[in-house]
Structure formats: C-alpha cells, structure tokens
Amino acid sequence: MAIPSHDKNNKPLANQELWADSGIELFAELYGGATTFHTWKGIYRSETGDNLWDTRILIESFVDRELVEDDQRLGFLLDFIKRMKRQMRQESILLVINEWRRFI
C-alpha cells in the first residue's frame, strides 16, 4: 500500500506519517507485521492530465495466502484505504497483492 505525500491538487499533506503509522498498525493486527519504506519522488498522471509529484511511504507485508484471502481482513483493509483516500483528498490509493494491482 502507498501512503501519498500530496493531495489531488498537489498540495503537501501534513498527516502522511500519521496515516503511515495507522496503516502499519493495521497490517500488524491483520497480518502480523509490516515494514515501511520512504521512497524517492514519484509521479502520477491525474484524470485531468496533470502531473502530480509525490514522495510516498510504502507499506509492505509478507502474508500467508489464507490471511490475504480472508474476506473480513480484506474488508478492514479496504475500509482503511477508502477512508484514507477520502480524508487525504486522493484520486486513488495503490494496493498491490502479488501480481494483482488496483487503484482504489
């Protein structure tokens, strides 16, 4: 999962670290643990065609398949992502599970 540093209007977000801390705690509860990585600059092309620069925090977790496929755990994760998307004013949030990639 990627925690953005800017909103969809390219304004810096003051609460990125708080969301990363909340996200990694959620991964610990759901999957037993996780690691965060501070990334270099990235870019995202918005739906309006604007380039949005970002310095994301990535959350990574190595999870047994049965935990990833558990509907209740996935529901908690998706609820968190949707809440983060709304409150951080994002067009989308990236979620990657193995080769499966979705912008929520």
Beta strands, then each sheet from edge to edge (+ up, - down):
strand 1: 2-3
strand 2: 35-38
strand 3: 42-45
strand 4: 51-54
strand 5: 57-60
strand 6: 94-97
strand 7: 100-103
sheet 1: 1+ 5- 2+
sheet 2: 3+ 4-
sheet 3: 6+ 7-
end
